[in-house]
């Protein structure tokens, strides 16, 4: 019997750990969300002039040394940068005319608080001390003029809108100097958070023009607030990098100690936070050099491609994508390979990804994430039915052995070792597994953890309503009704099972409904809904098995 206690304590330890995480999610939810905004998009505040070293160093070519950067004219950056406002069905964002980069983005379909639809999630910022921008630019060789992210661009209009009936919107910005011209074309598509960037270089001069495309993400690192119980899960904010094969969630301090410098094809750089991501994706057909540096509290991630020559009178086009928005897995995977990995389910990804696919498929049919969770629970129950039924039959047979077990306890009251031997002999003779009562819970534990990660990390379920007072399946039940119902279901299920002969194990099992009710008070209500549904159907299954076993005489019940 002693060996049964350890698995029970392991299970309770796991529940306690996830309770702490869920409690922190509830306490830190507002701290983890991006800053709210309301009303029209304001012009960004005038940022401090970026240091000239934030220009990606050119690849080694004739006439250019790695790290050789053009100095910026102070007059060029002295005025507050004007912006071009772009409004689509999902965005309200700003493109700065200084550099032609994205400097503000409001996500129109994502309120910060479900009860306040006016305040939307804001990604990207030009606010001094909290800068968070995405840029695409060009570096030139031999000190030639270049359309980098410090240069001024022109736009015919100050505002562009995606109109009803239109599927895409193209926003052009232009730059020219000394016979050279660059047109930067941003393409926004209806319903999409991926922004296509095309830079068209035209050489009107008399000499060949060597130029290399780059993308740059620049963000001031503002670490999220922590508590002593936070275990660094859902609220991670920071830089990420994909090299075409593997995904790396980087630590800012590590980049400061050892800057990133790698060459890869089909890679990207980005910055993540809970439910949202901004990423710069260069052309996947060319090898790019990826660099990551830290200066003060600001980290910069860039990718620069090989130098290409534009002949006199010639033209060259460079392509990239910028993703700014929620971690919608379908859009992430369509934008770039590996970008969906920013939805981090941890070590239980092998369970969580298929589970999310199942939930999404069911949601497409029923139109409610809560009912999708209920149906997914029933499907899991059906898949695991042979195991749970075998466990239930063993528990039903053990229930019929209770009088004989009680007799053994009385006969060996003063002989614990003899009592245990006699019990084990009885279990062996009657083919009963005394640990059968724990088996269903341990079988469900991987699915429980997978549900936890899916509900916490998947933005698709963020603020998703179910019924009545449950208006957000990713947060706790506001009035704790679901945890209470779940505790009652577990108590009912426990009454159908035999009382463990070991006193310590019996006390643990008796306290289980109460302990689980307390644990689940802080869990996402969708997770409680899953466990409640599972408990109800497990109880009905055990009740049916017990009835069949009680009606069968002797050993016929064991068959």
Backbone torsions as a table, in degrees:
resi	resn	phi	psi	omega
1	UNK	NA	-30.6	-177.9
2	UNK	-59.3	-34.9	-175.4
3	UNK	-70.2	-15.7	178.8
4	UNK	-80.3	-18.5	-176.7
5	UNK	-72.4	-39.0	-176.1
6	UNK	-59.5	-49.0	177.1
7	UNK	-58.5	-35.0	178.8
8	UNK	-64.9	-42.4	179.0
9	UNK	-67.8	-34.9	175.2
10	UNK	-60.8	-43.9	-179.3
11	UNK	-63.4	-45.5	179.7
12	UNK	-65.3	-36.8	176.8
13	UNK	-61.7	-42.0	177.8
14	UNK	-63.0	-43.5	178.6
15	UNK	-62.0	-41.0	-179.9
16	UNK	-64.9	-41.0	178.8
17	UNK	-60.2	-46.8	-179.0
18	UNK	-71.4	-26.8	173.9
19	UNK	-64.6	-43.5	177.9
20	UNK	-61.3	-42.8	178.9
21	UNK	-62.3	-44.6	-179.1
22	UNK	-65.4	-37.6	177.5
23	UNK	-62.1	-43.4	178.5
24	UNK	-65.6	-36.6	177.4
25	UNK	-59.2	-42.8	-179.3
26	UNK	-68.2	-40.5	-177.3
27	UNK	-73.2	-34.3	-173.3
28	UNK	-103.0	8.7	-175.1
29	UNK	-53.9	-47.0	-177.8
30	UNK	-68.8	-33.8	179.0
31	UNK	-68.9	-30.8	-177.0
32	UNK	-81.8	-20.4	-178.4
33	UNK	-78.2	150.1	172.9
34	UNK	-63.6	163.2	-177.2
35	UNK	-65.7	140.3	178.5
36	UNK	-80.2	157.6	172.4
37	UNK	-140.7	164.8	176.6
38	UNK	-147.6	157.7	177.8
39	UNK	74.8	-158.5	-177.6
40	UNK	-72.5	155.9	179.3
41	UNK	-73.5	121.0	179.5
42	UNK	-79.7	160.0	173.1
43	UNK	-67.2	138.9	-179.5
44	UNK	-61.9	150.0	174.0
45	UNK	-65.7	154.3	180.0
46	UNK	-70.3	113.6	-179.3
47	UNK	-79.2	160.7	173.6
48	UNK	-66.5	148.7	-179.3
49	UNK	-61.1	127.8	179.5
50	UNK	-63.4	147.1	176.3
51	UNK	-65.1	143.4	-175.6
52	UNK	-65.8	-16.9	179.4
53	UNK	-75.2	-4.2	177.7
54	UNK	-81.0	1.4	172.6
55	UNK	-77.8	129.0	178.2
56	UNK	-61.0	136.3	179.2
57	UNK	-68.2	140.6	179.0
58	UNK	-67.6	150.0	169.3
59	UNK	-62.8	157.7	-178.2
60	UNK	-67.4	114.8	176.6
61	UNK	-138.1	166.2	178.5
62	UNK	-62.0	127.9	176.4
63	UNK	90.1	1.4	-179.7
64	UNK	-141.3	130.9	176.6
65	UNK	-96.1	141.9	176.7
66	UNK	-56.1	133.1	178.8
67	UNK	88.9	-2.8	-179.1
68	UNK	-77.5	116.3	-175.5
69	UNK	-116.8	148.4	175.8
70	UNK	-77.7	138.3	175.5
71	UNK	-74.4	146.0	-179.8
72	UNK	-97.3	138.8	176.8
73	UNK	-73.3	124.9	179.1
74	UNK	-56.2	-34.5	-178.8
75	UNK	-64.8	-28.5	-176.7
76	UNK	-65.7	-28.8	-174.8
77	UNK	-113.8	12.3	-171.9
78	UNK	-76.0	-31.9	-176.9
79	UNK	-89.9	157.9	175.8
80	UNK	-62.9	130.4	-174.6
81	UNK	-71.3	125.6	173.6
82	UNK	-71.1	158.4	-176.9
83	UNK	-127.9	158.5	171.1
84	UNK	-107.9	123.0	-178.8
85	UNK	-90.1	135.6	178.9
86	UNK	-127.3	125.5	-179.8
87	UNK	-122.8	120.4	175.0
88	UNK	-119.1	-167.9	178.2
89	UNK	-73.2	-16.7	-179.0
90	UNK	-121.2	-16.8	-173.9
91	UNK	-118.8	151.8	157.9
92	UNK	-137.3	99.3	-170.6
93	UNK	-132.4	170.8	179.9
94	UNK	-125.5	137.9	172.0
95	UNK	-111.8	121.6	-179.9
96	UNK	-74.4	136.8	175.3
97	UNK	-73.9	-16.1	172.0
98	UNK	-89.0	100.0	-180.0
99	UNK	98.2	-22.5	-179.8
100	UNK	65.9	32.5	179.9
101	UNK	-105.3	165.6	176.6
102	UNK	-80.8	124.4	-175.1
103	UNK	-123.3	-13.7	175.8
104	UNK	-146.3	143.2	176.8
105	UNK	-152.6	122.2	175.9
106	UNK	-110.7	131.0	-178.4
107	UNK	-94.9	105.4	-169.2
108	UNK	-67.7	-23.1	-178.0
109	UNK	-95.5	6.8	-174.0
110	UNK	-129.0	90.9	174.0
111	UNK	-69.7	147.3	176.0
112	UNK	-65.1	-43.6	179.9
113	UNK	-119.7	131.2	-178.3
114	UNK	-59.2	-28.7	-177.3
115	UNK	-88.3	-1.7	-179.8
116	UNK	-134.0	90.9	-174.4
117	UNK	-72.5	-14.8	-177.0
118	UNK	-74.3	-32.3	-177.6
119	UNK	-90.2	112.4	-176.4
120	UNK	-101.8	159.5	176.0
121	UNK	-68.8	133.2	177.4
122	UNK	-113.0	124.1	167.8
123	UNK	-111.2	152.1	-177.4
124	UNK	68.9	146.1	-176.8
125	UNK	-161.4	142.7	172.6
126	UNK	-106.5	8.8	-178.7
127	UNK	-66.3	127.1	178.8
128	UNK	-55.5	133.7	-178.7
129	UNK	87.9	-8.2	178.6
130	UNK	-142.1	32.4	-176.2
131	UNK	-63.3	141.7	180.0
132	UNK	-156.9	98.3	-170.9
133	UNK	-133.9	158.1	175.3
134	UNK	-125.5	134.2	-177.9
135	UNK	-137.6	155.2	169.1
136	UNK	-132.3	130.6	-176.3
137	UNK	-148.7	-169.7	-176.9
138	UNK	-134.7	139.5	171.8
139	UNK	-109.8	140.0	-179.6
140	UNK	-114.8	152.7	179.2
141	UNK	-93.3	165.6	174.9
142	UNK	59.0	34.2	177.2
143	UNK	58.7	24.2	178.1
144	UNK	-74.2	157.5	177.0
145	UNK	-58.2	146.0	-178.2
146	UNK	-143.3	146.7	179.9
147	UNK	-91.7	67.8	179.2
148	UNK	-85.9	-174.9	-173.1
149	UNK	-82.5	13.7	171.2
150	UNK	-107.3	-12.9	-174.7
151	UNK	-79.0	155.6	178.2
152	UNK	-86.5	134.8	176.8
153	UNK	-113.1	155.8	179.0
154	UNK	-111.3	150.6	177.3
155	UNK	-138.8	138.7	-179.9
156	UNK	-67.2	-33.5	-177.3
157	UNK	-120.1	155.9	175.8
158	UNK	-93.5	-10.5	-178.8
159	UNK	-152.0	138.0	176.8
160	UNK	-127.0	141.0	-180.0
161	UNK	-133.4	140.3	172.3
162	UNK	-82.2	113.7	-174.0
163	UNK	-86.4	161.9	176.4
164	UNK	-58.1	135.9	-179.5
165	UNK	88.9	-11.2	177.9
166	UNK	-95.8	141.0	-179.6
167	UNK	-99.5	-19.9	178.7
168	UNK	-147.6	160.6	-177.8
169	UNK	-137.6	126.9	179.3
170	UNK	-109.2	127.0	179.7
171	UNK	-115.4	112.0	-179.8
172	UNK	-95.6	140.1	169.8
173	UNK	-128.3	144.9	-174.8
174	UNK	-127.3	152.0	176.2
175	UNK	-143.2	142.6	177.2
176	UNK	-150.6	149.6	177.5
177	UNK	-168.7	127.6	173.5
178	UNK	57.6	41.3	179.5
179	UNK	85.5	-6.6	176.7
180	UNK	-98.9	143.2	176.1
181	UNK	-141.6	145.6	177.7
182	UNK	-131.9	129.4	172.0
183	UNK	-111.0	120.5	179.4
184	UNK	-101.1	115.3	-176.0
185	UNK	-107.2	115.7	173.1
186	UNK	-96.3	129.0	177.6
187	UNK	-116.1	120.4	177.9
188	UNK	-108.0	134.4	-179.2
189	UNK	-116.6	145.3	-177.2
190	UNK	-56.6	129.4	177.1
191	UNK	78.4	-0.5	-173.9
192	UNK	-109.1	142.7	175.7
193	UNK	-100.5	2.1	174.7
194	UNK	-91.6	129.6	-178.4
195	UNK	-112.8	120.7	178.3
196	UNK	-83.6	136.6	179.1
197	UNK	-123.5	124.0	176.0
198	UNK	-122.5	125.1	178.1
199	UNK	-109.2	115.4	-176.9
200	UNK	-102.2	114.7	-177.9
201	UNK	-102.4	126.1	176.8
202	UNK	-121.0	126.8	-178.2
203	UNK	-102.2	102.3	177.7
204	UNK	-94.6	7.8	-178.9
205	UNK	-89.0	-170.5	-177.0
206	UNK	-103.0	-3.5	-179.0
207	UNK	-123.3	155.9	177.8
208	UNK	-63.6	148.5	-175.6
209	UNK	-121.7	115.0	178.2
210	UNK	-92.9	126.2	-174.3
211	UNK	-145.2	145.1	178.8
212	UNK	-126.5	132.2	179.3
213	UNK	-83.3	151.1	175.9
214	UNK	-147.7	160.9	170.1
215	UNK	-125.3	151.4	-174.7
216	UNK	-144.6	131.6	171.2
217	UNK	-114.8	128.8	-178.5
218	UNK	-129.2	125.6	-177.4
219	UNK	-146.4	136.0	171.5
220	UNK	-79.1	124.7	-176.4
221	UNK	-79.9	116.1	177.2
222	UNK	-117.9	91.8	-175.5
223	UNK	-57.9	140.1	178.9
224	UNK	-69.9	155.2	179.1
225	UNK	-68.6	142.6	-179.0
226	UNK	-121.5	160.3	169.6
227	UNK	-126.4	172.8	-176.1
228	UNK	-65.9	-19.2	-178.4
229	UNK	-96.9	-7.9	-177.3
230	UNK	-69.2	130.4	-176.7
231	UNK	-112.3	28.1	169.0
232	UNK	62.8	55.1	-176.8
233	UNK	-116.5	-95.0	-168.8
234	UNK	-65.2	-27.6	-169.3
235	UNK	-98.6	18.4	-179.3
236	UNK	-64.2	131.5	176.9
237	UNK	-129.0	128.8	178.8
238	UNK	163.9	-175.5	-174.7
239	UNK	-77.8	149.9	176.0
240	UNK	-137.8	158.0	-175.8
241	UNK	-148.0	138.6	176.8
242	UNK	-125.8	128.0	-174.2
243	UNK	-102.1	15.6	-177.3
244	UNK	97.6	-18.3	178.9
245	UNK	-128.1	-42.1	-174.4
246	UNK	-130.8	152.5	-177.9
247	UNK	-104.7	133.1	-177.0
248	UNK	-127.6	119.6	173.9
249	UNK	-93.3	109.2	-167.8
250	UNK	-95.4	153.5	175.2
251	UNK	-99.4	134.8	-176.6
252	UNK	-60.2	-40.4	179.6
253	UNK	-64.0	-36.4	178.9
254	UNK	-66.6	-39.1	178.4
255	UNK	-65.1	-36.8	179.4
256	UNK	-64.5	-39.3	179.8
257	UNK	-75.8	-37.4	-178.1
258	UNK	-139.2	91.2	-177.1
259	UNK	-57.2	148.3	177.6
260	UNK	-74.8	134.6	174.7
261	UNK	-157.0	97.5	-177.8
262	UNK	-141.9	157.9	174.5
263	UNK	-113.6	131.9	-176.5
264	UNK	-152.3	158.6	174.6
265	UNK	-113.4	141.5	179.5
266	UNK	63.2	37.2	176.8
267	UNK	-104.3	-174.0	176.1
268	UNK	-166.5	164.9	175.0
269	UNK	-126.3	154.4	-178.6
270	UNK	-163.4	179.6	176.6
271	UNK	-138.1	129.6	-175.5
272	UNK	-112.2	158.0	168.1
273	UNK	-153.7	176.3	-174.8
274	UNK	-58.3	117.3	175.4
275	UNK	77.5	-11.5	-172.9
276	UNK	-134.5	156.3	-177.2
277	UNK	-151.3	147.5	168.1
278	UNK	-124.4	132.4	-176.2
279	UNK	-142.0	147.9	175.4
280	UNK	-113.6	120.4	-174.2
281	UNK	-117.7	105.6	178.0
282	UNK	-76.5	178.4	178.2
283	UNK	-58.0	122.7	-176.2
284	UNK	-79.2	-3.7	-178.6
285	UNK	-88.8	-14.0	-175.5
286	UNK	-115.7	148.1	172.3
287	UNK	-73.6	130.4	178.8
288	UNK	-117.5	148.3	172.2
289	UNK	-92.3	126.3	-178.1
290	UNK	-103.4	129.9	179.7
291	UNK	-127.8	144.2	175.0
292	UNK	-137.9	125.3	-178.9
293	UNK	-135.3	162.1	177.6
294	UNK	-129.9	132.6	175.5
295	UNK	-132.9	112.6	-174.2
296	UNK	66.2	-120.4	176.8
297	UNK	-103.3	6.6	-175.3
298	UNK	-103.6	127.9	172.7
299	UNK	-108.7	145.1	-178.8
300	UNK	-126.3	128.0	177.0
301	UNK	-119.7	126.7	-177.2
302	UNK	-136.9	160.8	173.8
303	UNK	-141.1	124.3	-178.7
304	UNK	-122.6	135.8	-176.8
305	UNK	-91.3	-179.7	-179.3
306	UNK	-70.7	152.9	178.0
307	UNK	-69.7	133.1	176.0
308	UNK	-122.3	145.8	-175.8
309	UNK	-99.2	127.7	175.5
310	UNK	-103.5	113.5	-176.8
311	UNK	-71.0	162.0	176.7
312	UNK	-56.0	132.5	-177.3
313	UNK	75.8	2.7	-176.7
314	UNK	-96.4	179.5	-176.8
315	UNK	-144.0	143.6	177.2
316	UNK	-138.7	144.0	-178.8
317	UNK	-120.8	138.6	178.7
318	UNK	-125.6	137.2	-174.7
319	UNK	-119.4	147.3	174.7
320	UNK	-157.9	169.1	175.0
321	UNK	-132.2	144.7	174.1
322	UNK	-120.5	126.5	178.5
323	UNK	-109.4	125.7	-180.0
324	UNK	-136.5	105.9	179.8
325	UNK	165.7	-162.3	-179.9
326	UNK	-73.0	157.7	-179.7
327	UNK	-81.6	63.1	175.0
328	UNK	-76.7	114.2	-168.3
329	UNK	-63.4	-34.5	-180.0
330	UNK	-65.7	-43.1	179.3
331	UNK	-71.1	-35.9	179.6
332	UNK	-62.4	-47.2	-178.3
333	UNK	-67.6	-30.4	177.9
334	UNK	-74.3	-28.1	-177.4
335	UNK	-75.1	-46.1	-177.8
336	UNK	-159.7	145.9	175.0
337	UNK	-58.6	134.9	176.6
338	UNK	83.5	-9.8	-177.1
339	UNK	-68.1	-25.7	178.0
340	UNK	-68.6	-13.1	178.8
341	UNK	-70.6	-13.0	175.1
342	UNK	-66.5	-17.5	169.1
343	UNK	-83.3	97.6	-167.9
344	UNK	-99.5	107.8	177.6
345	UNK	-93.3	6.2	177.6
346	UNK	72.8	-154.4	-175.2
347	UNK	-72.0	-11.8	179.5
348	UNK	-97.7	22.6	178.3
349	UNK	-57.0	-35.5	-178.1
350	UNK	-60.3	-28.7	174.8
351	UNK	-92.3	-39.3	-170.6
352	UNK	-70.4	-40.2	-178.1
353	UNK	-64.4	-47.9	175.0
354	UNK	-63.0	-34.5	178.8
355	UNK	-65.3	-42.4	178.0
356	UNK	-63.1	-41.3	177.5
357	UNK	-59.1	-43.3	178.9
358	UNK	-62.9	-46.1	179.6
359	UNK	-62.1	-42.2	-179.5
360	UNK	-64.9	-39.6	178.1
361	UNK	-64.3	-43.6	179.0
362	UNK	-67.0	-38.5	178.7
363	UNK	-61.4	-38.0	178.5
364	UNK	-60.7	-26.9	-179.8
365	UNK	-88.8	-38.8	-174.1
366	UNK	-103.1	-19.7	176.7
367	UNK	73.8	16.2	179.8
368	UNK	-146.9	124.1	-177.2
369	UNK	-66.8	-30.6	178.4
370	UNK	-64.2	-47.4	178.3
371	UNK	-67.9	-30.4	175.3
372	UNK	-63.1	-39.3	177.7
373	UNK	-64.5	-43.2	179.3
374	UNK	-60.9	-47.1	-179.1
375	UNK	-66.2	-39.1	177.7
376	UNK	-63.0	-38.0	177.5
377	UNK	-62.0	-42.8	179.4
378	UNK	-65.1	-38.0	178.0
379	UNK	-64.8	-44.0	177.3
380	UNK	-61.4	-41.9	177.1
381	UNK	-59.9	-40.6	-179.7
382	UNK	-66.2	-41.3	179.7
383	UNK	-64.3	-39.5	-177.6
384	UNK	-90.4	5.9	-174.1
385	UNK	-55.7	-44.7	-179.5
386	UNK	-58.1	-40.1	179.9
387	UNK	-69.7	-46.6	-177.8
388	UNK	-68.8	-32.8	178.2
389	UNK	-68.0	-41.4	177.7
390	UNK	-61.6	-41.9	177.5
391	UNK	-64.2	-41.7	179.7
392	UNK	-63.5	-38.8	178.6
393	UNK	-66.1	-39.3	177.9
394	UNK	-63.4	-40.1	178.8
395	UNK	-68.0	-36.7	178.1
396	UNK	-65.9	-40.4	177.8
397	UNK	-66.5	-38.3	178.9
398	UNK	-65.8	-33.7	177.5
399	UNK	-61.1	-36.7	178.9
400	UNK	-74.1	-16.9	179.3
401	UNK	-87.1	-0.8	-174.4
402	UNK	-55.8	-43.7	178.1
403	UNK	-60.8	-39.8	-179.3
404	UNK	-70.4	-36.3	177.1
405	UNK	-66.1	-39.6	178.2
406	UNK	-63.9	-37.8	178.0
407	UNK	-64.3	-40.8	178.1
408	UNK	-63.6	-41.0	179.9
409	UNK	-62.1	-38.4	-179.8
410	UNK	-71.2	-38.1	-177.8
411	UNK	-70.2	-33.8	-176.3
412	UNK	-111.9	39.9	-176.4
413	UNK	-58.0	-38.8	-176.2
414	UNK	-102.4	12.8	-178.5
415	UNK	-133.7	81.6	-177.1
416	UNK	-57.5	-40.8	-178.4
417	UNK	-67.7	-41.8	177.3
418	UNK	-65.0	-36.5	178.0
419	UNK	-62.9	-44.4	-179.5
420	UNK	-64.9	-40.3	179.2
421	UNK	-63.9	-42.2	-179.3
422	UNK	-65.1	-39.2	178.4
423	UNK	-65.3	-44.3	-178.9
424	UNK	-64.6	-36.7	176.2
425	UNK	-63.5	-40.5	178.7
426	UNK	-65.4	-43.5	178.2
427	UNK	-60.4	-41.0	-178.5
428	UNK	-67.1	-41.7	179.8
429	UNK	-64.7	-42.6	-176.8
430	UNK	-89.8	1.0	179.0
431	UNK	56.6	51.6	-180.0
432	UNK	-116.0	136.1	177.7
433	UNK	-101.0	112.8	-177.7
434	UNK	-67.0	-18.7	179.3
435	UNK	-90.4	6.0	-175.2
436	UNK	-61.4	-30.5	-178.6
437	UNK	-66.4	-27.8	179.6
438	UNK	-85.1	-22.5	-174.3
439	UNK	-56.7	-46.8	-179.2
440	UNK	-59.2	-37.2	-179.6
441	UNK	-68.1	-42.2	-179.8
442	UNK	-68.3	-33.9	176.7
443	UNK	-63.8	-38.6	-176.5
444	UNK	-79.3	-16.5	-172.5
445	UNK	-59.3	-45.2	177.4
446	UNK	-60.6	-37.4	178.7
447	UNK	-70.3	-35.8	176.4
448	UNK	-60.5	-47.4	-179.7
449	UNK	-66.4	-40.1	178.4
450	UNK	-62.4	-42.4	176.3
451	UNK	-59.8	-41.5	-179.8
452	UNK	-57.7	-49.5	-177.4
453	UNK	-67.3	-39.6	179.9
454	UNK	-62.5	-43.1	-178.3
455	UNK	-70.5	-35.8	-177.5
456	UNK	-79.3	-38.2	-169.9
457	UNK	-97.8	-24.5	-174.2
458	UNK	-82.2	115.7	-178.8
459	UNK	-67.3	-22.1	179.0
460	UNK	-60.6	-28.1	-177.8
461	UNK	-99.3	-2.7	178.1
462	UNK	-60.3	126.0	177.6
463	UNK	60.8	22.4	179.4
464	UNK	-77.6	127.8	-179.6
465	UNK	-83.5	162.2	174.0
466	UNK	-120.9	-90.8	179.8
467	UNK	-138.5	149.5	171.0
468	UNK	51.6	-118.2	-173.6
469	UNK	-80.6	-11.2	179.9
470	UNK	-83.7	93.9	-177.3
471	UNK	-107.6	4.5	176.6
472	UNK	-155.6	102.5	-176.8
473	UNK	-70.0	-14.9	-179.8
474	UNK	-90.1	-2.6	177.5
475	UNK	-123.7	170.7	-174.1
476	UNK	-68.7	158.5	174.0
477	UNK	-64.4	120.4	-174.6
478	UNK	-66.1	-24.4	-179.4
479	UNK	-119.3	11.2	171.6
480	UNK	60.1	27.6	178.4
481	UNK	-73.7	-45.0	-179.6
482	UNK	-59.7	-45.0	176.7
483	UNK	-60.5	-37.3	178.9
484	UNK	-65.5	-43.3	178.1
485	UNK	-64.1	-39.0	178.7
486	UNK	-64.7	-41.6	177.2
487	UNK	-61.9	-40.2	178.3
488	UNK	-65.0	-40.3	178.9
489	UNK	-64.7	-39.9	178.3
490	UNK	-66.8	-37.5	177.7
491	UNK	-63.4	-43.7	178.4
492	UNK	-62.3	-43.8	179.3
493	UNK	-62.9	-39.3	-179.1
494	UNK	-65.0	-35.3	179.6
495	UNK	-64.8	-24.5	179.7
496	UNK	-82.3	-12.1	-178.7
497	UNK	-100.4	154.9	179.8
498	UNK	-69.1	151.3	176.6
499	UNK	-75.7	127.4	-179.9
500	UNK	-59.4	138.3	179.8
501	UNK	-69.7	-27.0	178.8
502	UNK	-74.1	123.3	-176.0
503	UNK	-58.9	-42.9	-179.8
504	UNK	-64.2	-45.9	178.7
505	UNK	-62.3	-37.2	179.4
506	UNK	-64.6	-40.6	179.1
507	UNK	-65.7	-39.5	178.7
508	UNK	-62.5	-46.6	-178.4
509	UNK	-65.2	-35.1	178.7
510	UNK	-66.4	-37.5	-178.9
511	UNK	-80.4	-11.6	-173.2
512	UNK	-57.2	-48.8	-179.6
513	UNK	-58.5	-39.5	180.0
514	UNK	-67.5	-45.4	-178.5
515	UNK	-64.1	-42.3	179.5
516	UNK	-65.3	-36.9	178.2
517	UNK	-61.2	-43.4	178.4
518	UNK	-66.0	-45.3	179.1
519	UNK	-56.7	-47.4	-171.3
520	UNK	-75.8	-7.6	176.9
521	UNK	-62.2	-27.0	-176.9
522	UNK	-103.6	-4.7	179.8
523	UNK	-77.3	157.5	172.4
524	UNK	-55.7	139.5	-176.4
525	UNK	-61.3	-28.2	176.3
526	UNK	-64.4	-35.5	178.1
527	UNK	-69.7	-40.0	177.3
528	UNK	-64.6	-38.9	177.4
529	UNK	-61.1	-41.1	176.8
530	UNK	-60.9	-49.1	-176.6
531	UNK	-69.0	-35.1	176.9
532	UNK	-64.0	-47.2	178.6
533	UNK	-60.8	-43.8	179.1
534	UNK	-62.1	-42.3	-178.9
535	UNK	-65.6	-41.7	-179.0
536	UNK	-62.5	-47.5	-177.8
537	UNK	-74.0	-29.7	174.1
538	UNK	-66.3	-38.6	178.6
539	UNK	-65.8	-44.8	177.9
540	UNK	-62.7	-38.3	178.1
541	UNK	-64.6	-44.4	-179.2
542	UNK	-68.0	-37.1	178.1
543	UNK	-61.8	-41.9	179.4
544	UNK	-66.1	-42.9	178.8
545	UNK	-63.3	-41.6	179.9
546	UNK	-62.4	-41.2	179.9
547	UNK	-62.7	-43.5	179.3
548	UNK	-65.7	-38.4	-179.5
549	UNK	-69.3	-40.4	-179.3
550	UNK	-65.1	-30.7	-178.8
551	UNK	-80.0	-19.5	-178.5
552	UNK	-89.4	127.3	-179.0
553	UNK	-79.7	147.3	171.9
554	UNK	52.6	-138.1	-175.8
555	UNK	-78.4	-9.3	175.8
556	UNK	-62.4	-26.7	178.9
557	UNK	-68.9	-24.0	-178.2
558	UNK	-80.4	-12.5	-179.2
559	UNK	-89.4	NA	NA
